[in-house]
Amino acid sequence: MSKAAVIAVLIGGVLPAGVIASIAAAGIWLGGSAPTAFSLDGLAEATVHNYHFIESEPDLASGIPCYCGCHSLSHRNLLDCYLRPEGGYEQHASGCGICGREADDVEKMLAEGADPSRIRAAIDEEYGSYGKPTDTPEGT
């Protein structure tokens, strides 16, 4: 854990979140650096494959809800589990079995010729009992 992360944890219970965010932004503005981008180096081959598959199908993945509970991370869809809106890879999917299984299922159905609406329906049916999905509008 970086020194900045330790300091943030230590003061997190004392200062309001807005103050902490302002301090972090000021540090970057004054010559600090933004957090290091997440790298796929060292991940299992299947996990890297899923990242590359989702990266190659952003329109499809953006229309698929995720059922792993990542709505609490402000994720909107399966794409957000793999790719950050501002660019780069999102770390979340690297350790989430549900995201991985959903990506595998989406890829398999796409290879079998299923259209996006059928893929979404199958994902909803298969994972619907897992809990609250991301807020992914139909037809996106």
C-alpha positions in Angstrom: 0.0 0.0 0.0 1.4 3.4 -0.9 2.1 6.1 1.7 -0.7 8.2 0.2 -3.2 5.3 0.6 -2.1 4.7 4.3 -2.6 8.4 5.0 -6.0 8.4 3.3 -7.1 5.4 5.4 -5.8 7.0 8.6 -7.6 10.3 8.0 -10.6 8.8 6.3 -12.5 8.6 9.6 -11.7 12.1 10.6 -12.2 14.3 7.5 -15.2 14.4 5.3 -14.9 12.7 1.9 -15.1 15.9 0.0 -12.1 17.3 1.9 -10.1 14.1 1.2 -10.9 14.3 -2.5 -9.9 17.9 -2.6 -6.6 17.1 -0.9 -6.0 14.3 -3.4 -6.8 16.5 -6.4 -4.5 19.3 -5.1 -1.7 16.8 -4.7 -2.0 15.7 -8.3 -2.3 19.3 -9.5 0.8 20.3 -7.5 3.0 17.7 -9.2 1.8 14.4 -7.6 0.6 11.6 -9.8 -2.7 9.9 -10.4 -3.1 6.3 -9.3 -1.3 3.8 -11.5 -3.3 2.3 -14.3 -4.4 -1.3 -13.7 -2.3 -3.8 -15.7 -3.3 -7.2 -16.9 0.2 -8.5 -16.4 0.3 -11.6 -14.2 -3.4 -12.4 -14.5 -4.6 -15.8 -15.5 -4.9 -16.3 -19.3 -8.6 -16.8 -19.1 -9.1 -13.6 -17.2 -6.9 -11.6 -19.7 -8.9 -13.2 -22.5 -12.2 -11.9 -20.9 -10.7 -8.4 -20.7 -9.8 -8.5 -24.3 -13.1 -9.9 -25.4 -15.1 -7.3 -23.5 -12.8 -4.6 -24.8 -13.5 -5.8 -28.4 -17.3 -5.8 -27.8 -18.1 -2.5 -26.0 -21.5 -2.0 -27.5 -22.6 -5.5 -26.6 -21.1 -5.4 -23.1 -22.6 -2.0 -22.3 -26.1 -3.6 -22.8 -25.5 -6.5 -20.4 -26.2 -6.0 -16.7 -23.9 -7.5 -14.1 -25.2 -9.4 -11.2 -22.2 -9.5 -8.9 -23.2 -6.6 -6.7 -21.0 -4.0 -8.5 -23.9 -1.6 -8.7 -22.5 -0.5 -5.3 -19.3 0.6 -7.2 -21.5 2.7 -9.6 -21.0 0.2 -12.4 -23.7 0.5 -15.0 -23.2 -2.7 -16.9 -20.7 -5.5 -17.6 -18.5 -3.2 -19.6 -17.8 -1.1 -16.5 -16.5 -4.2 -14.7 -13.7 -4.5 -17.2 -13.1 -1.0 -18.6 -13.0 2.4 -16.8 -15.1 5.1 -18.4 -12.1 7.4 -18.4 -10.0 4.8 -20.2 -7.9 1.8 -19.1 -8.8 -1.4 -17.4 -11.0 -1.7 -14.3 -9.5 -3.9 -11.7 -12.8 -5.3 -10.4 -13.3 -8.1 -12.9 -9.9 -9.5 -12.3 -11.0 -11.0 -9.0 -14.7 -11.5 -9.6 -16.0 -14.9 -10.7 -19.4 -13.7 -11.6 -18.1 -11.1 -14.0 -15.8 -13.8 -15.5 -18.7 -16.3 -16.0 -20.9 -13.6 -17.5 -18.2 -12.7 -20.0 -17.7 -16.3 -20.8 -21.4 -16.8 -21.4 -21.7 -13.7 -23.5 -18.8 -14.7 -25.7 -20.2 -18.2 -26.1 -23.6 -17.0 -27.1 -22.2 -14.5 -29.5 -20.2 -17.2 -31.2 -23.3 -19.3 -31.5 -25.0 -16.4 -33.4 -27.3 -15.1 -30.6 -28.3 -11.4 -31.0 -27.8 -8.9 -28.2 -31.4 -9.1 -26.9 -31.2 -12.9 -26.7 -27.9 -12.7 -24.9 -29.2 -10.2 -22.4 -32.3 -12.3 -21.8 -30.2 -15.4 -21.2 -27.9 -13.5 -18.8 -30.9 -12.1 -16.9 -32.4 -15.6 -16.6 -29.1 -17.3 -15.6 -27.9 -14.7 -13.0 -31.2 -13.0 -11.9 -31.3 -15.0 -8.7 -27.8 -13.7 -7.7 -29.1 -10.3 -6.5 -29.5 -6.8 -7.6 -28.1 -6.1 -11.1 -26.5 -3.0 -12.4 -29.0 -0.5 -13.7 -28.6 -1.3 -17.4 -31.4 0.0 -19.6 -32.8 -2.5 -22.2 -31.7 -1.9 -25.7 -28.5 -0.1 -25.0 
